Amino acid sequence: MFDFDMLGLAPALNDALKRAGFSEPTPIQNQAIPLALAGNDILGLAQTGTGKTLAFGLPLVDHLLQQPGKPQPKTAKSLILAPTRELVNQIADSLRNLTDGTKIRVACVVGGQSIGKQIGRLARGTDILVATPGRLIDLMERGAVDLGQVRHLVLDEADQMLDLGFIHALRKIAPRLGTPRQTMLFSATMPKQMEEISRAYLTNPRRVQVAPPGKAADKVTQSVHFLDKTEKPARLREILSRDIDALTLVFARTKHGAEKLMKGLVADGFNAASIHGNKSQGQRDRAIKAFRSGEITTLVATDVAARGIDIPGVAYVINYDLPEVPDNYVHRIGRTARAGREGEAIAFCAPDEAGLLHQIQKLMKIDVPIASGTSPLEGKGDPGATRTGGPRRRGRAEGKPAAGAQPAKRRRRPRRGRAA
């Protein structure tokens, strides 16, 4: 393991890292940064919360520091694409911390905000442009940005970026980028089709991987409750009440479901807020800020938050509804156990969600320990139908623990704090 100051980074970057309290790179940073500094294309695979932003951000900024000169009007020297507004804002904030005190400009453009202001921001040009694909295409069509000077392309959360919803956007953006260029793709999961599609965007890439694709962070303790859908509200309130001050992120499947769930929690006295696609960007930003500070302790969200929240103080992630895409489960539970901390991920599984759980366990190659209830697929080849360290459980009512079983204890954690 190297210290950051052994990687040959520009002095300004070493100073920024010291100010932020970073001394040693994480495994993905340790592997990716030297290769990226050498100009290689990178295909990086790592669990969420392991420092992918610095893995591509440090070499990107280092290259830009070696290329003095202001960007031309309406141009960008480098482009970072990410699937959600929250992730774009998070990346931009991290890069601004790295470039503080330098002449490097960082701009971000996302939907849900004034496009006029974004056009004005891009008019003078920028060194680093962080964007969601949809808003970037809007700006391209208006002639507000010229990507012909881009020499560095980063796709963060590449599995989602290369999914069907984004591949069409990438096909519009990629031909407008400058060449030759360095391209880096980073992701926590690796769907089969991603490596094939990535060949269209990377040239002789160096692959760096610090954990098997689809594996959750080691410090996340997982469990699943099998219960009827009607039992979910009561079980959620029971779990939240055990550690009322802990920061807890609750995932629902739909925008309507998330909003309804949040309002019910508030009506019952819980300190909750929600973020989803029907919320304005301002509302989403305010909710995340309040959650980060501990002003609210329960944040109910759709998968819009599965990849865009980096809050080290999140103690618990509750999958109130299991995601329909197994990869999203990995990203969801990656919102806890960040920056070397421990965290707990709790899943609710109704009978009609048993197939979703099976796919999640197949992806992760683990059996999620059962906290209560009985799997509907028990005895039918379900890899998760056995209790970890014990025999199969039969003949027990759903939602009721086995005789003599002790309910899982929730550990109290600080509700706020900064990454080490």
LINHU-V343696 format. One record per backbone hydrogen bond with DSSP energy under -0.5 kcal/mol. CO is the residue of the C=O (numbers start at 0). NH is the residue of the N-H. E is the energy in kcal/mol with one decimal. If there is no record, write none. Layout:
BEGIN
CO NH E
CO NH E
END
This chain:
BEGIN
1 24 -0.9
2 5 -1.9
3 6 -1.9
3 8 -0.6
9 12 -1.0
9 13 -1.9
10 14 -2.4
11 15 -1.8
12 16 -2.5
13 17 -2.1
14 18 -2.3
15 19 -1.7
16 20 -0.5
16 21 -2.7
17 20 -1.0
22 3 -2.1
25 29 -3.1
26 30 -1.8
27 31 -2.5
28 32 -2.1
30 34 -0.8
31 35 -2.7
32 36 -2.8
33 37 -1.3
34 39 -2.0
35 38 -1.7
40 205 -3.0
41 43 -0.5
41 184 -2.9
42 207 -2.3
43 186 -1.9
44 209 -1.8
46 49 -1.0
48 338 -0.9
50 54 -1.4
51 55 -1.7
52 56 -2.8
53 57 -2.1
55 59 -1.6
56 60 -2.6
57 61 -2.4
58 62 -2.3
59 63 -2.0
60 64 -2.3
61 65 -1.0
62 65 -0.6
63 66 -1.5
71 74 -2.0
73 145 -3.6
74 125 -2.4
76 150 -2.9
76 151 -0.7
77 128 -2.1
78 153 -2.5
79 130 -2.7
80 155 -2.5
83 87 -2.1
84 88 -2.6
85 89 -2.2
86 90 -2.7
87 91 -2.5
88 92 -2.3
89 93 -2.1
90 94 -2.4
91 95 -2.2
92 96 -1.7
93 97 -1.5
94 98 -2.1
95 99 -0.6
98 101 -2.5
104 126 -0.6
104 127 -2.2
106 129 -2.9
108 131 -1.5
109 112 -0.7
111 280 -0.5
113 117 -1.5
114 118 -2.4
115 119 -2.1
116 120 -2.1
117 121 -2.0
118 122 -0.9
121 73 -1.1
121 124 -1.5
125 76 -1.1
126 77 -1.2
127 106 -2.8
127 129 -0.5
128 79 -3.0
129 108 -2.2
130 81 -2.0
131 135 -2.1
132 136 -2.3
133 137 -1.8
134 138 -2.1
135 139 -2.3
136 140 -2.6
137 141 -1.1
138 143 -2.6
138 144 -0.6
139 142 -1.5
144 146 -0.5
145 75 -0.8
146 149 -1.7
146 177 -1.1
150 181 -2.6
151 78 -2.9
152 183 -2.6
153 80 -2.9
153 155 -0.6
154 185 -2.2
156 159 -0.7
156 160 -2.0
157 161 -2.4
159 162 -1.0
162 165 -1.9
162 166 -2.1
163 167 -0.7
165 169 -2.5
166 170 -1.9
167 171 -0.9
168 171 -0.7
168 172 -2.0
169 173 -3.0
170 174 -0.5
172 175 -1.8
173 176 -1.7
181 152 -3.1
182 41 -1.7
183 154 -2.7
184 43 -3.6
185 156 -0.9
185 157 -2.5
186 45 -2.3
187 213 -1.6
190 193 -1.3
190 194 -0.7
191 195 -0.7
192 196 -2.3
193 197 -2.6
194 198 -0.8
195 198 -0.8
196 199 -1.7
197 200 -1.8
197 201 -1.8
201 203 -0.5
202 40 -0.5
204 206 -0.6
205 42 -2.2
207 44 -2.8
211 214 -1.8
216 219 -1.8
218 220 -0.6
218 342 -2.1
219 221 -0.6
220 344 -3.1
222 346 -2.2
223 225 -0.5
223 370 -2.9
223 371 -1.1
224 226 -0.6
224 348 -2.8
225 398 -0.9
227 230 -1.5
227 231 -0.5
228 231 -1.1
230 234 -2.1
231 235 -2.6
232 236 -2.1
233 237 -2.1
234 238 -2.3
235 239 -2.7
236 240 -1.9
237 241 -0.7
238 241 -0.9
238 242 -0.6
239 242 -0.8
240 243 -0.6
242 245 -1.6
245 247 -0.5
246 314 -1.8
246 315 -1.7
247 249 -0.5
247 298 -2.3
248 317 -2.9
249 251 -0.5
249 300 -3.1
250 319 -1.0
250 320 -1.7
253 257 -2.3
254 258 -2.2
255 259 -2.5
256 260 -2.3
257 261 -2.4
258 262 -2.4
259 263 -1.9
260 264 -2.0
261 265 -2.5
262 266 -2.2
263 267 -1.2
264 269 -2.7
265 268 -1.7
269 271 -1.4
270 296 -1.6
270 297 -1.9
272 299 -2.9
274 301 -1.2
275 278 -1.9
279 283 -2.4
280 284 -2.7
281 285 -2.4
282 286 -2.1
283 287 -2.3
284 288 -2.3
285 289 -2.4
286 290 -2.1
287 291 -2.8
288 292 -2.0
289 293 -0.7
289 294 -1.6
289 295 -1.5
290 293 -0.6
296 247 -3.1
297 272 -1.8
297 299 -0.5
298 249 -2.8
299 274 -2.1
300 251 -2.7
301 304 -2.1
302 305 -1.1
304 308 -0.6
307 309 -0.5
308 310 -0.6
309 311 -0.5
310 313 -2.1
312 246 -0.5
312 314 -0.5
313 336 -0.7
314 343 -2.1
315 248 -2.7
316 318 -0.6
316 345 -2.9
317 250 -2.9
317 319 -1.5
318 347 -2.4
323 325 -0.6
324 327 -1.4
324 328 -0.7
325 328 -1.3
325 329 -1.0
326 330 -1.7
327 331 -2.9
328 332 -2.5
329 333 -1.0
331 334 -2.0
332 335 -1.4
337 340 -1.5
341 336 -0.6
342 220 -2.8
343 316 -2.4
343 345 -0.5
344 222 -1.6
345 318 -3.1
346 224 -3.1
348 226 -1.6
349 352 -2.4
350 353 -1.3
352 356 -2.0
353 357 -2.2
354 358 -1.9
355 359 -2.0
356 360 -2.7
357 361 -2.0
358 362 -2.2
359 363 -2.5
360 364 -1.5
360 365 -1.2
365 367 -0.6
368 223 -1.8
368 370 -0.5
371 225 -2.8
374 377 -1.7
376 379 -2.6
376 381 -1.0
381 384 -1.8
384 392 -0.6
386 389 -2.2
390 386 -0.7
391 393 -0.5
396 399 -1.5
399 372 -0.6
401 404 -2.2
408 410 -0.5
END
